[in-house]
Amino acid sequence: MFSQGMSWALSWSLRGSWRALCAAPPSTGVDLQALDGLRVLGLLCFVIEHVCWLNTLTYIVNTRHVEKMRSETDVMLVSNSTLMVQAFFLMSAFLLANKLLQQRRRQQRLAVCSTILDTMLNRIVRMSPTYFMVVWFASSWWVRGGAGPLWAPLVAGEAAVCRRKWWTHLLYLNNLLLADDKCLIQTWYLAADMQLYLCALLLTLALWRLRRAALLVLGALLVAVVLAAGAAAYAWHLVPTFVLHRPEAVRALYSGDLSFNLLYQSPLGNAPGALVGLLLAHLHHALLDANVRLSDYRWFRWAAWWAPWLALWWVALSPKLLGAGPPARAAAAALAAGERAVFAIFVATALLGAMHGVKSPVRTVLSWRGWAVLARLSFGALLLHMIINKSLLAAQLAPTHLDRTTAILQWFGVAAASYMAALPLALLVEIPVQRLYKELRAPRTPPEPERVPKPEKTRVAS
């Protein structure tokens, strides 16, 4: 029966979903193994920053100590680590453009309208079932899942916002509509990513016939976006990421904070990551067309080797460029506009080196094959880690003593619980829906008609 067009019925096979989860990544003709490690590393950065961020919403014993720690380098690194989200915008835009440019290299004809519809539909099917299920859970059953001294303000309050704002998540506009109401605050990234993904798709198709000129256009757009963000930051007194995550703003959940709404979670503020991803894809294909291998150049090997360490340095030390005390208006605007672009350029340089065979310790670690399964679970872990972390904090019966040891232990605990919870979500929702969609979209070949053997002719004796 299944061989005659009913294979879609096996889409919810648990064994098939497990095989899909553990399958080797498809070959794309270019070394992209480091992307898996980068996804997992990025999520771990979000988890530890959110662990420290959420603790400030509880009753802290050592408040004075926590305030003084903010000026120390390792705490600056953690507080500013949400710059890592630019790496996700970069990877998303790069993979999209790389796929389309590979079709151009194979000289395949491209129907613009059908490409837009198919690409966006694939993206929506990839993200929406898991995303919407988590939003539904947060709106309904989450508040019934426990109790504690802070359960009402931390959990019940957010669940009420989710019941009021759920429709903006379905439209991927929750970062723009009712922006001061926070339901699963980390999901602003999904909305901004969907918006920038569509922009990246339209831009790649618009530059389809251009080759080297596309690099100039994308570079000019990157400069224009940074200047526009700088002008907005100066006009409205917007601040960079580290200053944005000050305890007063966190306790207010960034309500009414223009820096959060206009820069941090908006398409404009995160466009540098997407544009650098498009630049990386077009530069990579321009080098392939010119038959240039960058690993043959010593200066590039050095640049690619140092790029990840410079990105780390930028995250940890760029806030010190503002000096002590309240930042000057012009300096804060300049850093708010340029910090994402600088970080994205460092990450893109390191990835370009990995694709061209430049060896480095960072590339070796990020290219470990064991990251592949965790990278596939990272989407579910991103959605669930805030629910798990908030539930634990809302149910605890004693004030928090926040220090480095507490943060590290909670980091590992929340990360492990998030990945374990993401496993059934992937096996029962995310992967089966994708398999079903693929089966329904696959072309069907009509079954061959059965051949009825002809009766043998009998000879009649004359």
PEHU-V192122 format. One record per residue. RES is the residue in three letters. SS is DSSP state (alpha for helix, beta for strand, coil for the rest). NEAR is the number of other ideal C-beta (glycine too) atoms within 12 Angstrom. D_FIRST is the distance of its C-alpha to the first C-alpha in Angstrom with 1 decimal. Layout:
BEGIN
((RES;SS;NEAR;D_FIRST) (RES;SS;NEAR;D_FIRST))
END
This chain:
BEGIN
((MET;coil;10;0.0) (PHE;alpha;13;3.8) (SER;alpha;12;5.5) (GLN;alpha;14;5.4) (GLY;coil;16;7.4) (MET;coil;14;6.3) (SER;alpha;19;8.3) (TRP;alpha;23;11.2) (ALA;alpha;18;10.3) (LEU;alpha;21;11.6) (SER;coil;28;14.8) (TRP;coil;21;16.7) (SER;coil;21;16.1) (LEU;alpha;19;19.7) (ARG;alpha;16;19.4) (GLY;alpha;26;17.9) (SER;alpha;28;20.8) (TRP;alpha;20;23.3) (ARG;alpha;16;22.3) (ALA;alpha;29;22.7) (LEU;alpha;30;26.0) (CYS;alpha;21;27.3) (ALA;coil;15;26.2) (ALA;coil;14;29.0) (PRO;coil;24;30.2) (PRO;coil;13;29.3) (SER;coil;10;32.1) (THR;coil;18;34.1) (GLY;coil;16;36.9) (VAL;coil;29;39.4) (ASP;coil;24;40.2) (LEU;coil;32;39.0) (GLN;coil;28;38.7) (ALA;alpha;42;41.8) (LEU;alpha;37;40.0) (ASP;alpha;30;38.0) (GLY;alpha;32;41.2) (LEU;alpha;40;42.9) (ARG;alpha;35;40.3) (VAL;alpha;36;40.7) (LEU;alpha;33;44.5) (GLY;alpha;40;44.6) (LEU;alpha;42;42.8) (LEU;alpha;32;45.2) (CYS;alpha;35;48.1) (PHE;alpha;39;46.9) (VAL;alpha;39;46.5) (ILE;alpha;37;50.0) (GLU;alpha;41;51.6) (HIS;alpha;39;49.9) (VAL;alpha;39;50.9) (CYS;alpha;41;54.5) (TRP;alpha;39;54.1) (LEU;alpha;40;52.8) (ASN;alpha;40;55.5) (THR;coil;32;58.1) (LEU;coil;31;56.7) (THR;coil;36;57.7) (TYR;coil;23;61.1) (ILE;beta;26;62.3) (VAL;coil;16;65.2) (ASN;coil;19;66.4) (THR;alpha;20;66.3) (ARG;alpha;12;69.2) (HIS;alpha;18;67.8) (VAL;alpha;29;64.4) (GLU;alpha;17;66.4) (LYS;alpha;13;68.4) (MET;alpha;27;65.4) (ARG;coil;29;64.0) (SER;coil;19;66.6) (GLU;coil;20;65.5) (THR;alpha;20;63.4) (ASP;alpha;22;60.4) (VAL;alpha;29;60.2) (MET;alpha;31;60.4) (LEU;alpha;31;57.5) (VAL;alpha;36;55.3) (SER;alpha;38;56.4) (ASN;coil;41;55.9) (SER;alpha;38;52.6) (THR;alpha;39;50.6) (LEU;alpha;47;51.6) (MET;alpha;39;48.6) (VAL;alpha;41;46.4) (GLN;alpha;45;47.6) (ALA;alpha;45;45.7) (PHE;alpha;41;42.4) (PHE;alpha;42;43.3) (LEU;alpha;48;44.3) (MET;alpha;41;41.0) (SER;alpha;44;39.0) (ALA;alpha;43;41.0) (PHE;alpha;43;41.2) (LEU;alpha;38;37.4) (LEU;alpha;38;36.9) (ALA;alpha;42;39.7) (ASN;alpha;35;38.9) (LYS;alpha;31;35.3) (LEU;alpha;34;36.8) (LEU;alpha;38;39.7) (GLN;alpha;23;37.5) (GLN;alpha;21;36.0) (ARG;alpha;28;39.6) (ARG;alpha;19;40.4) (ARG;coil;13;37.6) (GLN;coil;9;39.0) (GLN;coil;14;35.9) (ARG;coil;11;36.4) (LEU;coil;23;35.9) (ALA;coil;14;35.4) (VAL;alpha;18;37.4) (CYS;alpha;13;35.9) (SER;alpha;13;32.2) (THR;alpha;24;33.1) (ILE;alpha;25;34.8) (LEU;alpha;15;32.1) (ASP;alpha;20;29.3) (THR;alpha;31;31.5) (MET;alpha;25;32.6) (LEU;alpha;19;29.2) (ASN;alpha;23;27.9) (ARG;alpha;29;31.0) (ILE;alpha;26;30.6) (VAL;alpha;26;26.9) (ARG;alpha;29;28.1) (MET;alpha;34;31.0) (SER;alpha;31;30.7) (PRO;alpha;28;28.2) (THR;alpha;37;30.1) (TYR;alpha;39;33.4) (PHE;alpha;30;33.0) (MET;alpha;29;31.8) (VAL;alpha;39;35.0) (VAL;alpha;38;37.2) (TRP;alpha;24;35.8) (PHE;alpha;31;36.5) (ALA;alpha;40;40.0) (SER;alpha;29;40.7) (SER;coil;17;39.8) (TRP;coil;19;39.3) (TRP;alpha;32;41.4) (VAL;alpha;28;44.7) (ARG;alpha;15;43.7) (GLY;coil;21;42.8) (GLY;coil;24;46.3) (ALA;coil;17;50.0) (GLY;coil;23;53.1) (PRO;coil;19;56.4) (LEU;coil;28;54.9) (TRP;alpha;26;51.6) (ALA;alpha;17;52.9) (PRO;alpha;22;54.1) (LEU;alpha;36;51.5) (VAL;alpha;38;48.2) (ALA;alpha;25;48.9) (GLY;alpha;24;50.7) (GLU;alpha;36;47.8) (ALA;alpha;34;45.3) (ALA;alpha;22;47.4) (VAL;alpha;32;47.4) (CYS;alpha;36;43.6) (ARG;alpha;23;43.4) (ARG;alpha;21;45.9) (LYS;alpha;32;44.5) (TRP;alpha;30;40.7) (TRP;alpha;18;40.2) (THR;alpha;26;42.0) (HIS;alpha;39;39.4) (LEU;alpha;26;36.5) (LEU;coil;22;38.5) (TYR;coil;31;39.4) (LEU;coil;24;43.0) (ASN;coil;37;44.2) (ASN;coil;40;46.6) (LEU;coil;24;48.4) (LEU;coil;22;48.2) (LEU;coil;23;50.0) (ALA;coil;31;50.7) (ASP;coil;24;53.1) (ASP;coil;28;50.6) (LYS;coil;39;48.6) (CYS;coil;43;45.2) (LEU;coil;42;43.6) (ILE;alpha;41;46.2) (GLN;alpha;42;44.3) (THR;alpha;41;41.7) (TRP;alpha;41;44.3) (TYR;alpha;40;43.0) (LEU;alpha;41;39.5) (ALA;alpha;36;41.1) (ALA;alpha;38;43.5) (ASP;alpha;40;40.9) (MET;alpha;36;38.7) (GLN;alpha;33;41.8) (LEU;alpha;41;43.0) (TYR;alpha;40;39.6) (LEU;alpha;27;39.7) (CYS;alpha;32;43.3) (ALA;alpha;46;42.5) (LEU;alpha;35;39.7) (LEU;alpha;25;42.0) (LEU;alpha;32;44.8) (THR;alpha;41;42.8) (LEU;alpha;28;41.8) (ALA;alpha;21;45.4) (LEU;coil;32;46.6) (TRP;coil;26;44.0) (ARG;coil;15;46.6) (LEU;coil;20;49.2) (ARG;coil;21;49.3) (ARG;alpha;18;52.5) (ALA;alpha;16;53.6) (ALA;alpha;32;50.6) (LEU;alpha;27;52.2) (LEU;alpha;18;55.4) (VAL;alpha;24;53.7) (LEU;alpha;36;51.7) (GLY;alpha;25;54.8) (ALA;alpha;17;56.8) (LEU;alpha;28;54.3) (LEU;alpha;36;54.3) (VAL;alpha;22;58.1) (ALA;alpha;20;58.1) (VAL;alpha;35;55.7) (VAL;alpha;34;57.9) (LEU;alpha;22;61.0) (ALA;alpha;26;59.5) (ALA;alpha;37;58.5) (GLY;alpha;32;62.0) (ALA;alpha;21;63.7) (ALA;alpha;24;61.7) (ALA;alpha;38;62.4) (TYR;alpha;23;66.1) (ALA;alpha;17;66.3) (TRP;coil;21;64.6) (HIS;coil;23;65.8) (LEU;coil;35;62.3) (VAL;coil;36;62.0) (PRO;coil;42;59.9) (THR;alpha;42;57.2) (PHE;alpha;37;59.4) (VAL;alpha;40;61.9) (LEU;alpha;38;59.1) (HIS;coil;32;57.9) (ARG;coil;28;61.2) (PRO;alpha;28;61.2) (GLU;alpha;17;62.6) (ALA;alpha;27;59.8) (VAL;alpha;29;57.1) (ARG;alpha;22;58.6) (ALA;coil;17;58.4) (LEU;coil;28;54.8) (TYR;coil;30;56.1) (SER;coil;19;56.8) (GLY;coil;16;58.8) (ASP;coil;28;58.8) (LEU;alpha;25;58.8) (SER;alpha;34;58.2) (PHE;alpha;34;54.9) (ASN;alpha;32;53.8) (LEU;alpha;32;55.1) (LEU;alpha;45;54.6) (TYR;alpha;39;52.5) (GLN;coil;37;49.4) (SER;coil;31;49.8) (PRO;alpha;34;48.2) (LEU;alpha;34;51.8) (GLY;alpha;45;52.5) (ASN;alpha;46;49.3) (ALA;alpha;39;49.2) (PRO;alpha;46;51.1) (GLY;alpha;46;48.2) (ALA;alpha;48;45.7) (LEU;alpha;45;48.3) (VAL;alpha;46;49.0) (GLY;alpha;44;45.3) (LEU;alpha;47;45.3) (LEU;alpha;41;48.5) (LEU;alpha;47;47.0) (ALA;alpha;43;44.1) (HIS;alpha;41;46.3) (LEU;alpha;35;48.9) (HIS;alpha;37;46.4) (HIS;alpha;37;45.2) (ALA;alpha;28;48.8) (LEU;alpha;26;49.7) (LEU;alpha;24;46.8) (ASP;alpha;17;48.0) (ALA;coil;13;51.5) (ASN;coil;10;50.4) (VAL;coil;17;52.2) (ARG;coil;18;51.4) (LEU;alpha;28;53.1) (SER;alpha;25;53.3) (ASP;alpha;14;56.0) (TYR;coil;17;58.3) (ARG;alpha;12;60.2) (TRP;alpha;15;60.8) (PHE;alpha;25;57.1) (ARG;alpha;25;56.3) (TRP;alpha;18;58.9) (ALA;alpha;25;57.7) (ALA;alpha;34;54.0) (TRP;alpha;25;55.3) (TRP;alpha;23;57.4) (ALA;alpha;32;55.1) (PRO;alpha;36;53.2) (TRP;alpha;22;56.5) (LEU;alpha;25;58.1) (ALA;alpha;39;55.2) (LEU;alpha;27;55.8) (TRP;alpha;23;59.5) (TRP;alpha;36;59.0) (VAL;alpha;40;57.0) (ALA;alpha;25;59.6) (LEU;alpha;23;62.9) (SER;alpha;36;62.4) (PRO;alpha;37;63.5) (LYS;alpha;23;66.8) (LEU;alpha;26;67.5) (LEU;alpha;28;68.3) (GLY;coil;14;71.1) (ALA;coil;11;72.1) (GLY;coil;10;72.3) (PRO;coil;13;70.9) (PRO;coil;28;69.6) (ALA;coil;18;71.4) (ARG;alpha;20;69.8) (ALA;alpha;19;69.5) (ALA;alpha;26;68.3) (ALA;alpha;33;65.7) (ALA;alpha;32;64.4) (ALA;alpha;27;64.4) (LEU;alpha;40;62.4) (ALA;alpha;46;60.0) (ALA;alpha;37;59.2) (GLY;alpha;32;59.1) (GLU;alpha;45;57.7) (ARG;alpha;47;54.0) (ALA;alpha;41;54.5) (VAL;alpha;32;56.5) (PHE;alpha;42;54.0) (ALA;alpha;42;51.1) (ILE;alpha;33;53.1) (PHE;alpha;37;53.7) (VAL;alpha;46;50.0) (ALA;alpha;43;49.1) (THR;alpha;36;51.7) (ALA;alpha;42;50.3) (LEU;alpha;44;46.7) (LEU;alpha;44;48.0) (GLY;alpha;36;49.8) (ALA;alpha;38;46.6) (MET;alpha;34;44.7) (HIS;coil;30;47.6) (GLY;coil;20;47.9) (VAL;coil;34;50.9) (LYS;coil;18;51.1) (SER;coil;27;52.2) (PRO;alpha;17;51.8) (VAL;alpha;30;49.9) (ARG;alpha;31;47.4) (THR;alpha;18;46.9) (VAL;alpha;22;46.2) (LEU;alpha;34;44.0) (SER;coil;31;41.9) (TRP;coil;21;41.0) (ARG;coil;18;37.3) (GLY;coil;15;37.2) (TRP;alpha;28;37.6) (ALA;alpha;27;34.1) (VAL;alpha;28;32.3) (LEU;alpha;33;35.3) (ALA;alpha;36;35.3) (ARG;alpha;34;31.7) (LEU;alpha;35;32.8) (SER;alpha;38;36.0) (PHE;alpha;39;34.7) (GLY;alpha;36;33.9) (ALA;alpha;40;37.2) (LEU;alpha;42;39.1) (LEU;alpha;41;37.9) (LEU;alpha;41;38.6) (HIS;alpha;43;41.7) (MET;alpha;41;44.1) (ILE;alpha;43;42.7) (ILE;alpha;38;43.0) (ASN;alpha;39;46.5) (LYS;alpha;42;47.8) (SER;alpha;34;46.6) (LEU;alpha;30;48.4) (LEU;alpha;38;51.6) (ALA;alpha;34;51.6) (ALA;alpha;21;51.4) (GLN;coil;25;54.0) (LEU;coil;15;57.3) (ALA;coil;15;59.8) (PRO;coil;17;60.9) (THR;beta;30;59.5) (HIS;coil;21;61.6) (LEU;coil;34;60.1) (ASP;coil;22;60.9) (ARG;alpha;22;59.2) (THR;alpha;11;58.2) (THR;alpha;29;56.6) (ALA;alpha;31;54.8) (ILE;alpha;20;53.4) (LEU;alpha;20;52.2) (GLN;alpha;35;50.6) (TRP;alpha;31;49.0) (PHE;alpha;18;47.3) (GLY;alpha;22;46.3) (VAL;alpha;38;44.8) (ALA;alpha;34;43.0) (ALA;alpha;22;41.5) (ALA;alpha;25;40.5) (SER;alpha;40;39.0) (TYR;alpha;32;36.8) (MET;alpha;21;35.6) (ALA;alpha;29;34.8) (ALA;alpha;36;33.1) (LEU;alpha;29;30.6) (PRO;alpha;22;28.6) (LEU;alpha;34;29.0) (ALA;alpha;37;27.4) (LEU;alpha;32;24.5) (LEU;alpha;25;23.7) (VAL;alpha;32;24.7) (GLU;alpha;37;25.7) (ILE;alpha;38;23.0) (PRO;alpha;31;19.9) (VAL;alpha;31;21.2) (GLN;alpha;31;21.8) (ARG;alpha;35;18.4) (LEU;alpha;25;16.9) (TYR;alpha;23;19.5) (LYS;alpha;21;18.8) (GLU;alpha;23;15.1) (LEU;alpha;19;16.1) (ARG;alpha;15;18.9) (ALA;coil;14;17.2) (PRO;coil;9;17.4) (ARG;coil;14;14.4) (THR;coil;9;14.6) (PRO;coil;8;13.7) (PRO;coil;11;11.6) (GLU;coil;8;14.3) (PRO;coil;6;15.2) (GLU;coil;7;15.2) (ARG;coil;6;18.7) (VAL;coil;6;20.5) (PRO;coil;6;23.3) (LYS;coil;6;26.7) (PRO;coil;6;29.0) (GLU;coil;6;31.9) (LYS;coil;6;35.2) (THR;coil;6;37.9) (ARG;coil;6;41.3) (VAL;coil;5;44.0) (ALA;coil;4;47.2) (SER;coil;3;50.1))
END
